[in-house]
Amino acid sequence: MTSPIWHPFTQHGLGEPIPLVSHAEGAALYTADGRRIIDAISSWWVTTHGHGHPRIMAAIAEQAGRLDQIIFAGWTHEPAETLARALVAMMPPPLAHVFFSDSGSTSVEVALKMALGFWTQTTGPRHRILVMEHSYHGDTIGAMSVGARGVFNQAYAPLLFDVGTIPFPAPGHEQATLDALEQQCRATPAAFIVEPLVLGAGGMLIYSPALLAEMRAICRRHDVLFVADEVMTAWGRTGTLLACEQAGIVPDILCLSKGLTGGALPLAVTLATPTIFDAHVSTDRARMFFHSSSYTANPIACAAANANLAIWRDEPVLDRIADLGRRQQERLDRISAHPAVRDARRLGTIAAFEIAGGGEIAGEGEIEWVGDTYLSAIAPRLMAFCRDRAVLLRPLGNTVYVMPPYCIDDADLHTIYHAIEEFLG
Ligand SMILES: *Cc1c(COP(=O)(O)O)cnc(C)c1O
């Protein structure tokens, strides 16, 4: 019997198998038919410490027995209060205000609304948003608007709002990026939104902390709000708690989600400075921040996040990350000797490279970005090849990346790279 489920980013017409996962532990998924699959992409970048971390699972169970869900407009609860205080203590000042939502996309929508709200409440409306080429910020209409245009959102293009795009700072072209940002900042935009150090869905494109610092300085100089979308890069992914840390910068608005609960439950936060929060504070109800979703700050999700933060406080998470980074680099050095491997690169726990001669574009219409190769024939072939070898990998077009949970051991890491090498061979 076929399933009634309509899966995300899945072409059901191709009839590809959709494995049924029954349980997971650490870096492994177990299918209902008894296979052990290595989760080489942290279940789409969310699982940080590993699946089923005992402290997070215990916190969820404990909270579920106490308080499941309440309205968060005008009401509060202990897990959210604890989490907000702990986040403010952990994140750099002056990010002192925490707005909850449920996903990376909604944390970005909230960030955009905060930025526009700030200008409306202060010096006067500003609506233009600046973005970086090849960016990804989510799949809701606003998040798509500030992300790269391509085959993913072609059907909705007329609904997406206009943005100012600065080029990706490809090696040797960094100055063009800074010049474009400087130029576009002169037209008094509301904000610049960027993924710090790594553009994830755009193809694991890496740029330097120095450049991030310069972009932040330009925005400050021109009084343009700087929004850091750390939905993928935070929680140690890039080697530090936040990617922004490596550039020594603090954004005006910070989006966090994926690893916030260690990857166990959906939760997101948008952190803002007092300047932005205060602009919305008044005795006039018409000036409040008009945003909510039904499950804002769900207590069980907050309890999972509190357990994640406790793990960060009590366990040597950064040491594990550094160790995984070293082990990833060793594998990457080996595989980059292969003639089909191009642009091998790594930041923290993320290792990526391109497969040259990736085959013909299999889709129709104009594809402009990763874009260029997202529908390449290689990705589904490599994905199926790895699936047969008990490895969950999901290349972005010709870009292959390995981004495992921090707990992965040498044997599993070896299996991942061995499968890729076999494919290349
Ligand atoms: C995944 C991602 C998002 C969207 O998060 P969802 O939880 O999938 O809505 C936004 N920004 C970045 C940088 C991401 O990697």
The ligand as a Gaussian input file, in Angstrom:
#p B3LYP/6-31G(d) Opt

LIG

0 1
 C       17.856000      25.161000       7.758000
 C       18.073000      26.639000       7.688000
 C       16.998000      27.523000       7.821000
 C       15.566000      27.060000       7.910000
 O       15.339000      26.322000       9.060000
 P       14.021000      25.400000       9.148000
 O       14.018000      24.933000      10.555000
 O       14.259000      24.302000       8.159000
 O       12.867000      26.253000       8.803000
 C       17.272000      28.876000       7.839000
 N       18.517000      29.338000       7.716000
 C       19.583000      28.519000       7.577000
 C       20.946000      29.091000       7.470000
 C       19.393000      27.130000       7.538000
 O       20.431000      26.318000       7.361000

